[in-house]
Amino acid sequence: MKKLLVILMAIAMVGAFTIPAAASELTVKGYASFETFMVDQDKDRTGTFDESDLRWTQQDVLSRISFKLVSGDVTGYVELRPYGGTSARHWFGEWDFGSGKLLVGHTWTPATIFSNASNYKDNIMSHFGNMNWAAARLDQIRFTLLDGNLKLGFLTPNTAAVPGFTSADYETSLPTIEAAYTLKLDPVKLIFCGGYASYDVVDVADNSETVTSNFFGLAAFANFGEMYVKAEAHISTNEGNYGFNGPETDTNANFAAGDVKDNDGLGYQLIVGYKASDTVKVEAGYGFISGEDDIAGAKADEASMMYVMVPITLAPGVTITPEAGVLDFMDDSAGAAQGEETYFGATWKIAF
């Protein structure tokens, strides 16, 4: 990873001197983010006893460096994280062909929408009601049309085990199809989105079952002077199999009584913020996610999160964000308590 960063930095430096300015433009950006939180977990959460720990660590997901090269109608973009996980957060090329754009590579899916600005655990709030994948970014071919308002993506399909069915293989024949349409009605912006996916699970005797998943969602963003409101909600079928982000909530299909039993999902977020000054903002949010199996006696597996944060800008690019919140994992589908997690502290961020 370090070697890759050095190589890319070298390319950026050489490119800045060798690429004709009239033909291309190179931009290099980055920032480092650090967490300092006290975290309390009850015994239902830990499985043993109440626990209190200090979280003192650089944020992997929220620390990054990016390289953007624009050459005529073509744009290339690479964004890397410093360590851990998949190093390439984004890596794609996009061609503007006049009436639209064609993107090839690895980046956000069309319906990946982040309403909240919570920083705790690399934006864990995105697990509670956001419309986005577990990976958040996927390999894809994507078209952007209608003055940038319509995004249509053909994504690498996700596969996941189906509890109750002993699968030996996963078979896919179609990419995941996902679309999002933006409607601007000043001061409100609406985003309608949805997706469809299907794959087969196969056992050693060559018996197969088809797992189909989909979702439909709506997000709304509104500004009223110094105040803003953000909201999103979605309903889904087997969103865990689709690949959605989720905490310890069952949103996957199950196999029972000789058939695939679907899981009905629901998620939403509501965020309210206020810009008190050029240097201080206040934001509060609540998110909820639920999944319920279509099996007699099954209960909804739910989880929620709420937070409040106060981003403080000390200088251009330098921000300290005090934040406190509660993650409630409620009961699982069998009715067993999954505990709570509370936290307070701050995130420290320097952009460069």
C-alpha positions, 0 to 999 in steps of 0.5 A, a space after each residue: 500500500 505504501 509503495 502504491 501511494 508513493 507511485 501515485 504521488 510520483 505520477 501526480 508530481 510528474 504529471 503536474 509538470 509534463 501534462 499540457 495545462 490546456 489539455 488536462 488538469 490534475 487535482 490532488 486532495 486528501 485529509 486525515 481523520 482521527 477518533 477520540 471517543 468513550 464507548 459504553 456497551 451493556 452486557 446484552 451487547 457484549 454477551 458478558 458484562 457492562 464494558 467501557 472503553 476508549 476508542 482512540 484511532 485514526 479513521 480508515 474510511 474517513 481518511 483518504 487521498 484522491 487524484 482527479 485528472 480531467 482531459 477534454 471529455 474524459 475524467 479519471 478519478 482515484 481515491 485511496 484509504 491509508 490502510 485496512 480494508 480495500 485500499 481503492 475506495 474509488 477508481 473509475 474513468 468517465 466520458 462525457 459524450 454530450 447528451 450524457 456520461 458513461 462511467 466504467 470502474 469502481 465507485 458509489 452505486 446510483 442509489 448510495 445516498 448519505 443523509 447524515 454527517 455522523 463520524 462515529 466508527 467511520 460513519 456507522 450511522 450509514 448502517 441505520 436506514 441509509 440506502 447503500 451497499 455493505 461495500 458502499 462502492 461497487 464495480 459497475 458500468 453506469 450511465 448518467 442522463 437527462 442533464 445529470 438527473 438520471 443515473 442507471 447502473 449495472 453492478 457486479 451482483 452480490 451473493 450471500 448464503 441463505 440460512 437453512 439451505 446448504 449451498 455449494 455454489 452461487 450462480 448469477 446470470 444478470 448484473 444488479 440493476 440500480 437507478 436513481 432519478 433526481 427532481 429539483 423543486 427549490 428549496 427541496 430536492 427529491 431522489 427516487 431510486 430502486 434496484 433489482 437483483 437475482 441469483 441462484 443458490 445450488 447444493 451438492 445434489 444440484 438442487 437450486 433455489 432462486 433468491 430475488 431481492 429489490 428495494 424502492 426508496 425516496 430521499 428528500 433534502 431541503 434548506 430553509 435559510 441556515 437550517 436544513 432537513 434531510 430524510 430518506 426511507 426505503 422498503 425492500 425484499 431481502 436487502 441483505 442478499 441485495 448487499 445493503 449495509 446493516 448492523 446486526 439485523 437480519 435482512 436476508 432470505 431464509 429457506 424453510 419448509 422447502 421454500 425460500 422465505 423472503 425478508 421484508 425490510 424497512 429503513 429510514 433516517 431523519 436529519 436536522 441541522 443548523 448553521 449557527 455561524 461560519 465556524 459552528 454547526 449543530 446536527 442531530 439525527 435518527 435512523 432505523 432499520 428493520 427486517 422480518 422473515 416471512 416465517 410463522 412466529 418470526 419477529 421483526 429484527 430491528 435496530 436504531 441509532 440517534 446522535 447529536 454533533 457540533 462541527 467546529 471549524 478552527 481554520 480552513 480545512 481544520 475541524 473538530 466535531 464533538 459528538 454523542 449518540 446511542 446505538 440500540 440493537 433491540 431484539 433479534 428475530 427470536 426475541 433475544 435482547 442485543 443490547 445498547 452502545 452509547 458514546 461521546 467524544 470527538 472527531 478531529 479532521 485536517 484536509 490538505 
